[in-house]
Amino acid sequence: MPSVTTHLRSASDEVVFYQAAGNEVELFERADHFGLPLLIKGPTGCGKTRFVQHMAERLGRKLYTVACHDDLTSADLVGRHLIGAQGTYWQDGPLTRAVREGAICYLDEIIEARKDITVVVHPLADDRRLLPLDATGELLQAAPGFMLVVSYNPGYRNLLKGLKPSTRQRFVALSFDYPHTELETHIVCRESGLAPPQAEQLVRLAQALRQLGEHDLEEAPSTRLLIHAARLIQAGLAPLDACRVGICEALTDDAVALQALHDIAALHLAVTP
């Protein structure tokens, strides 16, 4: 079964914090208004999932988030027959529930899922907005308010993993990246309570590590990792120790690479903020 997170905002809840880097909020609202599916591209930890959650709450829409993986099949999304105490019954999957309810369905890292999901995604991602349920004989018309959002990390793309052009061209696409220095510093401060000078040190460290390139690190340090380290520092952990466990150890298991990251962190944190 897929890993599914459901978000439903109550009237007393505050909209989850998201700091816009451009006009992505307006673009999402326009896509939603016209019933257009949305594709979000960007590196790990740059705010894609937070953005979708923020927009769902901003629009007052229920959100089904599915973390895609190698074993995810179309049946996991659409639903399947199960056996219960009263016999066999049909259970909707998260995509089907979103279609019926007029909710947002977010498929995170869609290229990690099996290719057969395109069979159900295609008719939902064009003017038809239909979901065929072969197992029940239903042909569902998406309820007003339904929106399909998918995302992936372009850094993981290769010849075996990637969206086919016939799938990509059904979506409005947005490209995300790590925020610029001032904005990322603000986000780290807002999410951790750390003072701006120390938060900026972490951001400068991340920028230095991101320049190492994919040949040195499988992934660059994300804004999420900076927030982890910042929270540890704010809680009283020594900054270098916080960077080691919050950033460096999360990026590599290689002893030589880990020592190099630790040395770079030590150089950046040696500068008094």
C-alpha positions, 0 to 999 in steps of 0.5 A: 500500500502507498504511504499516504498523508491526508491534510484537512485544515480546520477553521481554527488552523493557521496556514502552514508557513511557506515563503514564496520565492517568486510568483509560484503562489499565483501560478498555482492558483491560476492552474487550479482555477482552470483545472490544470494539472501541475508538475513541480521540478526541484532538488530534494528539500527545496520546499516542493511538498511544503508549497503544495501543503501551503496551497491546499490550506490556502485554498481550503482544499483537502490534500492527499499526498502520496510518497511514490516508490519503486513498488507503487502501482496504479492499484495503490493509487486507484484502489482494490478489492479487499476481503473483510468480515462481510466478504469482498468489498472495494476500497478507494485509493488516495487518487480515487478519493481525491477525484470523488471529493474534489481534493488535491492529489499530490504524487511526490517523486512520481518518477519513482513509481512504476510506469503503469500509473500513466494509464490512470494519470493521462485521462485525469491530466487532460481535458477529460478529467476522467478516472476509469475504474476497470475493477468496478466498471466506473468511469469517474468524472473529477469533481469540481476542485480536483487538482493533480500535482506531481513532483520529481527531482531532475537530479535523479533523472536518467535513461530509465527514470523520467516522465515521457513527453506524452505525460510531461506535456499534459502539465503546467510546470514549475521549476524550484531551486534553493532560495537566494541567501537572504530568503533562505536565511529568513526561512531558517530563522523563521523555522528554527528561531536561530539568530540571523547571523548564525542562520546566514553562516549555515546558508553560506556553508550550504552554498559552499557545499552545493558548489562541490557538484554531483561528482562529490556529493550524491545530493546537495544540502537542502534547506531542510537540513539547514533547519535541522542544524539550526534547531539543534544549535538553538537548543544549545548544541555546539554549532560544529556538532550540529552541522556534523549530525544535522548536515554532514552525516546526512549527506554521505557515509564515505569517511573521506568525504565526511571529513572533508565536509566537516573541515569545510563546516569548521572553516565557515563556522570559525568566522565570528557572526 
